[in-house]
Amino acid sequence: LLCALLLAASLVKAAPSADEVTYLPGLAKQPSFRQYSGYLHVGQNKHLHYWFVEAQSNPESSPLVLWLNGGPGCSSMTGLLTEHGPFTIQPDGTTLQYNDYSWNKIANMLYLESPAGVGFSYSDDKNYATNDTEVAHNNYLALKEFLRLFPEYGQNSLFLTGESYAGIYIPTLAEWVMQDASINLKGLAVGNGLSSYEINDNSLVYFSYYHGLLGTRLWTDLQNFCCSQGKCNFHKNPNLNCTLRMEEMIQIVEESGLNIYNLYAPCAGGVPGVYREPRAPGGLSSPGGKFPPLSQSLLQTLAAKKGLHLEPPCTNSTASSLYLNAPQVLKALHISPEAPKWSICSSEVNHNYNRLYMTMNDQYLKLLGTKKYRILVYNGDID
């Protein structure tokens, strides 16, 4: 009987001790909750870095929340260290402060760097070309591996969450998870997500005008050249005049130095840059994926004027880069020597990423059709 009880106890609490972060540099006081950092091995040669922080109270019964940043190609460490993780990186790049608004006050938070090539995640063959379908499957396999390593969370309510290009990551991952009866999926949440290129393109025009960014002349031209019988198409309009006015509109938003994450806040670093993904079917976006992508015809027009580069707009990642690449932090987080140097976004992953979906309508309809899942799609009114 004693042996059976001991075996049962080992199965209930089986978190990998080698991954536990016992001392995290930069904190004045170490946390009372447990945290883990290591790798989830996917397929034959991919190693996805995770950082898991237990809920600050009742972790055994609190929900498990997976978080993914977007891009494609941007690190979820940004979500952890600058958004809703338990620690907030300070400007000195060495100090962490506790976040009063951390999501781990009520949930067990799993931050995953995906796909391979992003952040500290890597592939043995260094081949970082991928696509939406492969990433969705690999994220599912990574989640399964996490639950194998942490079986005590196997029956907890699971929520899949993310922002920006996670508008693609999360619904496509949910398609895999909803077919797995062993996973207790309860819902998903997407913030400022890319769920439809057409909706993004069309909504950007109205957003810009109603926030006072467009003058009367340009607004009138957009209405005249892009609209017919009360319906406007700013996404893939065959009218060249519409495309040209869209270019003008984008340049106003892009080159005026506005902070696209908060129009009323300063823009760190001055006028922002953007990356352009020539292989993307709708290829203009910020590395966070929050800047609404445009149609291919407009992309080609703009790309001729400005080179391709990867630079998060109005974002200063210096502090995060200094902290995460510090030797003592690499050791504390059990980062593999094979991992790339950490950066906020990977240009290699982004440039070699094949976007397969124009919309997530089918995925959401499939999820909603089950009447089993809670779904939250939220967007800011000034970003």
C-alpha positions as CSV (number, residue, x, y, z in Angstrom):
1,L,0.0,0.0,0.0
2,L,2.8,2.4,0.9
3,C,4.5,1.7,-2.4
4,A,1.3,2.4,-4.3
5,L,0.8,5.7,-2.5
6,L,4.4,6.7,-3.3
7,L,3.9,5.8,-6.9
8,A,0.7,7.8,-7.1
9,A,2.4,10.8,-5.5
10,S,5.2,10.6,-8.0
11,L,2.7,10.6,-10.9
12,V,0.8,13.6,-9.5
13,K,3.8,15.8,-9.0
14,A,6.4,15.0,-11.7
15,A,7.7,18.4,-12.9
16,P,11.2,18.0,-14.2
17,S,13.5,19.1,-11.4
18,A,16.4,19.8,-13.8
19,D,14.3,22.6,-15.4
20,E,13.3,24.3,-12.2
21,V,14.6,27.9,-11.9
22,T,15.9,28.0,-8.4
23,Y,17.5,31.5,-8.6
24,L,16.6,34.2,-11.1
25,P,19.1,37.0,-11.5
26,G,17.8,40.6,-11.2
27,L,15.2,40.1,-8.4
28,A,15.6,41.7,-5.0
29,K,13.7,38.7,-3.6
30,Q,13.1,35.3,-5.2
31,P,9.5,34.4,-5.9
32,S,7.4,32.2,-3.7
33,F,5.9,30.4,-6.7
34,R,7.8,27.8,-8.7
35,Q,9.0,28.4,-12.2
36,Y,10.7,26.2,-14.8
37,S,12.6,26.9,-18.0
38,G,13.9,24.4,-20.5
39,Y,13.1,22.8,-23.8
40,L,10.2,20.9,-25.3
41,H,11.6,18.5,-27.9
42,V,9.5,18.2,-31.0
43,G,9.9,15.8,-33.8
44,Q,13.4,14.6,-34.7
45,N,15.4,17.8,-34.3
46,K,13.4,20.8,-33.0
47,H,13.8,22.2,-29.5
48,L,11.3,24.8,-28.4
49,H,12.2,26.9,-25.4
50,Y,9.6,27.3,-22.7
51,W,9.4,29.3,-19.5
52,F,6.6,28.2,-17.1
53,V,5.5,30.1,-14.0
54,E,3.1,28.5,-11.6
55,A,0.1,30.4,-10.3
56,Q,0.8,32.4,-7.2
57,S,-2.0,30.7,-5.4
58,N,-3.5,27.3,-5.8
59,P,-1.6,26.2,-8.9
60,E,-3.0,22.7,-8.6
61,S,-6.5,23.9,-9.4
62,S,-5.7,27.1,-11.4
63,P,-6.1,27.1,-15.2
64,L,-3.2,26.4,-17.5
65,V,-2.7,29.2,-20.0
66,L,-0.4,28.9,-23.1
67,W,0.9,32.3,-24.4
68,L,2.3,32.9,-27.9
69,N,3.6,36.2,-29.3
70,G,3.3,36.7,-33.0
71,G,5.4,38.0,-35.9
72,P,5.7,35.4,-37.3
73,G,9.1,35.2,-35.7
74,C,8.8,37.1,-32.5
75,S,9.6,35.8,-29.0
76,S,7.1,35.1,-26.3
77,M,9.7,36.3,-23.8
78,T,8.4,39.8,-24.7
79,G,5.0,38.8,-23.4
80,L,6.6,37.5,-20.2
81,L,9.0,40.4,-19.5
82,T,7.2,43.4,-20.8
83,E,3.5,42.6,-20.8
84,H,1.8,40.2,-18.4
85,G,4.5,38.0,-16.8
86,P,5.3,38.0,-13.1
87,F,8.4,40.1,-13.7
88,T,9.0,43.3,-15.7
89,I,12.4,44.1,-17.1
90,Q,13.8,47.5,-16.1
91,P,15.6,49.9,-18.4
92,D,19.0,49.0,-17.0
93,G,18.7,45.5,-18.5
94,T,19.7,43.8,-15.3
95,T,16.9,44.4,-12.8
96,L,13.5,42.8,-12.6
97,Q,10.5,44.1,-10.7
98,Y,7.4,42.2,-9.8
99,N,4.3,42.9,-11.9
100,D,1.2,43.7,-9.9
101,Y,-0.9,42.8,-13.0
102,S,0.7,39.5,-13.8
103,W,-1.6,36.8,-15.2
104,N,0.1,34.2,-13.0
105,K,-1.8,35.7,-10.1
106,I,-4.7,33.6,-11.2
107,A,-3.3,31.1,-13.8
108,N,-0.3,28.8,-14.5
109,M,1.4,30.6,-17.4
110,L,3.3,28.7,-20.1
111,Y,5.3,31.0,-22.4
112,L,6.5,29.2,-25.5
113,E,9.0,30.5,-28.0
114,S,7.8,29.2,-31.4
115,P,8.6,28.3,-34.1
116,A,12.2,27.0,-33.9
117,G,14.6,29.8,-34.6
118,V,12.7,32.2,-32.4
119,G,14.3,33.4,-29.2
120,F,16.2,30.5,-27.6
121,S,14.3,27.8,-29.7
122,Y,16.4,26.0,-32.3
123,S,16.6,23.2,-34.8
124,D,19.6,20.8,-35.1
125,D,19.7,21.3,-38.8
126,K,19.3,25.1,-38.6
127,N,16.6,25.0,-41.2
128,Y,14.0,27.6,-40.1
129,A,11.8,27.6,-43.2
130,T,8.2,26.7,-42.0
131,N,4.6,27.5,-42.5
132,D,1.3,27.8,-40.6
133,T,0.4,24.2,-40.8
134,E,3.7,22.9,-39.6
135,V,3.8,25.4,-36.8
136,A,0.3,24.5,-35.6
137,H,1.3,20.8,-35.4
138,N,4.6,21.5,-33.7
139,N,2.9,23.7,-31.1
140,Y,0.5,20.9,-30.4
141,L,3.4,18.4,-30.0
142,A,5.1,20.9,-27.7
143,L,2.0,21.2,-25.6
144,K,1.7,17.4,-25.4
145,E,5.4,17.2,-24.4
146,F,4.8,19.8,-21.7
147,L,1.9,17.8,-20.3
148,R,4.0,14.7,-20.3
149,L,6.7,16.5,-18.3
150,F,4.1,18.1,-16.0
151,P,1.3,15.5,-15.7
152,E,0.0,17.2,-12.6
153,Y,-1.5,19.9,-15.0
154,G,-3.0,17.4,-17.4
155,Q,-6.6,17.8,-16.2
156,N,-6.5,21.6,-15.5
157,S,-8.6,23.8,-17.6
158,L,-6.5,24.9,-20.6
159,F,-6.7,28.2,-22.4
160,L,-4.8,29.0,-25.6
161,T,-3.8,32.7,-25.8
162,G,-1.7,35.1,-27.8
163,E,-1.4,38.3,-29.7
164,S,-0.8,39.6,-33.3
165,Y,0.1,36.7,-35.6
166,A,-1.1,34.4,-32.9
167,G,-4.4,35.3,-34.5
168,I,-3.3,32.5,-36.8
169,Y,-1.3,30.4,-34.4
170,I,-4.0,30.0,-31.8
171,P,-7.1,28.9,-33.9
172,T,-4.9,26.5,-35.9
173,L,-3.4,25.1,-32.8
174,A,-6.9,24.8,-31.3
175,E,-7.9,22.6,-34.3
176,W,-5.4,20.0,-33.1
177,V,-6.1,20.3,-29.4
178,M,-9.9,20.0,-29.8
179,Q,-9.4,16.6,-31.4
180,D,-7.4,15.3,-28.4
181,A,-9.8,14.1,-25.6
182,S,-6.9,13.9,-23.2
183,I,-6.5,17.7,-23.1
184,N,-9.0,19.7,-21.2
185,L,-9.4,22.7,-23.6
186,K,-11.8,25.3,-22.3
187,G,-11.2,28.2,-24.5
188,L,-8.9,30.7,-26.4
189,A,-8.2,34.4,-26.4
190,V,-6.5,36.5,-29.1
191,G,-5.5,40.1,-28.6
192,N,-5.0,42.5,-31.6
193,G,-4.8,39.4,-33.7
194,L,-4.4,38.9,-37.4
195,S,-7.5,36.8,-38.1
196,S,-8.3,38.1,-41.6
197,Y,-6.1,40.1,-44.0
198,E,-9.2,41.6,-45.6
199,I,-10.7,42.8,-42.3
200,N,-7.3,44.2,-41.2
201,D,-6.8,46.2,-44.4
202,N,-10.4,47.5,-44.4
203,S,-10.5,48.4,-40.7
204,L,-7.1,50.2,-40.9
205,V,-8.6,52.9,-43.1
206,Y,-11.5,53.6,-40.8
207,F,-9.3,53.4,-37.8
208,S,-6.9,56.0,-39.2
209,Y,-9.6,58.4,-40.3
210,Y,-11.6,58.3,-37.1
211,H,-8.5,58.9,-35.1
212,G,-7.8,62.1,-37.1
213,L,-4.8,60.8,-39.1
214,L,-6.3,61.4,-42.6
215,G,-7.3,64.7,-44.1
216,T,-10.6,65.3,-45.8
217,R,-9.1,65.2,-49.3
218,L,-7.5,61.7,-48.8
219,W,-10.6,60.4,-47.1
220,T,-12.8,61.6,-50.0
221,D,-10.5,60.1,-52.6
222,L,-10.5,56.7,-50.7
223,Q,-14.3,56.8,-50.7
224,N,-14.5,57.7,-54.4
225,F,-11.9,55.2,-55.7
226,C,-12.3,52.3,-53.3
227,C,-16.0,52.3,-52.6
228,S,-19.1,51.4,-54.7
229,Q,-22.7,51.4,-53.8
230,G,-22.0,51.9,-50.1
231,K,-19.4,49.1,-49.8
232,C,-15.7,49.8,-49.6
233,N,-12.9,47.4,-50.6
234,F,-9.5,48.7,-49.5
235,H,-7.9,45.2,-49.5
236,K,-7.5,44.0,-53.1
237,N,-9.1,46.7,-55.1
238,P,-8.3,46.5,-58.9
239,N,-8.6,50.3,-59.1
240,L,-5.1,51.7,-59.4
241,N,-6.2,55.0,-57.9
242,C,-7.4,53.2,-54.8
243,T,-4.1,51.4,-54.5
244,L,-2.2,54.7,-54.8
245,R,-4.4,56.4,-52.1
246,M,-3.9,53.4,-49.9
247,E,-0.2,53.8,-50.3
248,E,-0.5,57.5,-49.3
249,M,-2.6,56.5,-46.2
250,I,-0.1,53.9,-45.1
251,Q,2.8,56.3,-45.4
252,I,1.0,58.7,-43.1
253,V,0.5,56.1,-40.5
254,E,4.0,54.5,-40.9
255,E,6.3,57.5,-41.4
256,S,4.8,60.1,-39.1
257,G,6.5,58.6,-36.0
258,L,3.3,57.5,-34.4
259,N,3.3,54.7,-31.9
260,I,1.2,52.1,-33.6
261,Y,0.7,50.3,-30.2
262,N,-0.6,53.4,-28.5
263,L,-1.3,56.4,-30.8
264,Y,-1.1,58.8,-27.8
265,A,2.2,57.6,-26.4
266,P,5.7,58.5,-27.5
267,C,7.4,56.3,-30.1
268,A,10.6,54.8,-28.6
269,G,13.4,55.2,-31.1
270,G,11.6,57.8,-33.3
271,V,10.0,57.0,-36.6
272,P,9.4,53.3,-36.7
273,G,10.6,50.8,-39.2
274,V,8.7,47.9,-40.5
275,Y,9.6,44.6,-42.1
276,R,8.2,43.5,-45.4
277,E,7.7,39.8,-46.2
278,P,7.7,39.5,-49.9
279,R,6.5,35.9,-49.8
280,A,3.5,36.8,-47.7
281,P,0.1,36.9,-49.4
282,G,-0.6,40.1,-47.4
283,G,2.8,41.2,-46.5
284,L,3.1,44.5,-44.6
285,S,3.2,44.2,-40.8
286,S,5.1,45.0,-37.8
287,P,7.2,42.2,-36.2
288,G,4.5,42.0,-33.5
289,G,2.1,41.4,-36.3
290,K,-0.1,44.2,-35.0
291,F,0.3,46.5,-37.9
292,P,-2.5,45.5,-40.4
293,P,-1.0,43.7,-43.4
294,L,-1.8,45.0,-46.9
295,S,-2.5,43.4,-50.2
296,Q,0.3,42.1,-52.3
297,S,-0.1,44.9,-55.0
298,L,0.3,47.6,-52.4
299,L,3.2,45.7,-50.8
300,Q,5.0,45.6,-54.1
301,T,4.5,49.4,-54.6
302,L,5.9,50.2,-51.2
303,A,8.7,47.6,-51.2
304,A,10.2,49.3,-54.3
305,K,10.7,52.4,-52.2
306,K,12.1,51.0,-49.0
307,G,14.3,48.0,-48.3
308,L,13.3,44.9,-46.3
309,H,14.3,44.9,-42.7
310,L,13.1,43.7,-39.3
311,E,12.7,46.3,-36.6
312,P,9.9,46.4,-34.1
313,P,8.2,49.8,-34.4
314,C,8.3,52.0,-31.4
315,T,9.8,49.2,-29.4
316,N,13.1,49.3,-27.5
317,S,14.2,45.8,-26.8
318,T,17.7,46.7,-25.5
319,A,16.9,45.9,-21.9
320,S,15.3,42.5,-22.7
321,S,18.2,41.6,-25.0
322,L,20.8,42.6,-22.3
323,Y,19.1,40.6,-19.6
324,L,18.3,37.4,-21.6
325,N,21.7,37.2,-23.1
326,A,23.6,37.7,-19.8
327,P,25.6,34.6,-18.9
328,Q,24.1,34.2,-15.5
329,V,20.6,34.4,-16.9
330,L,21.4,31.9,-19.6
331,K,22.6,29.5,-16.9
332,A,19.6,30.2,-14.7
333,L,17.1,29.4,-17.5
334,H,19.0,26.3,-18.7
335,I,19.5,27.7,-22.2
336,S,21.3,25.3,-24.6
337,P,24.7,26.4,-26.0
338,E,23.2,25.5,-29.4
339,A,20.5,28.1,-29.0
340,P,20.9,31.4,-31.0
341,K,21.5,34.7,-29.3
342,W,18.2,36.0,-28.1
343,S,16.5,38.8,-30.1
344,I,13.0,40.1,-29.9
345,C,12.3,38.8,-33.5
346,S,14.0,36.6,-35.9
347,S,14.4,38.0,-39.4
348,E,15.4,34.5,-40.6
349,V,12.2,32.9,-39.4
350,N,10.1,35.7,-40.7
351,H,11.6,35.9,-44.2
352,N,11.3,32.1,-44.6
353,Y,7.8,31.8,-43.2
354,N,5.1,30.7,-45.7
355,R,1.7,32.1,-44.7
356,L,-1.1,29.8,-45.8
357,Y,-4.3,31.3,-44.4
358,M,-6.0,34.5,-45.5
359,T,-8.7,34.1,-42.8
360,M,-9.5,32.2,-39.7
361,N,-13.3,32.0,-40.4
362,D,-13.4,28.3,-40.8
363,Q,-11.4,27.6,-37.7
364,Y,-13.6,29.8,-35.5
365,L,-16.8,28.4,-37.0
366,K,-15.5,24.9,-36.2
367,L,-14.7,25.8,-32.6
368,L,-18.0,27.7,-32.1
369,G,-19.9,24.8,-33.6
370,T,-19.0,22.5,-30.8
371,K,-20.6,25.0,-28.2
372,K,-17.9,23.8,-25.8
373,Y,-15.3,26.6,-25.8
374,R,-15.1,30.2,-24.5
375,I,-13.6,32.5,-27.1
376,L,-12.4,36.0,-26.6
377,V,-11.1,38.2,-29.5
378,Y,-10.1,41.6,-28.2
379,N,-8.6,44.7,-29.8
380,G,-7.3,48.0,-28.4
381,D,-9.0,51.2,-29.5
382,I,-5.8,53.2,-29.9
383,D,-3.5,50.6,-31.4
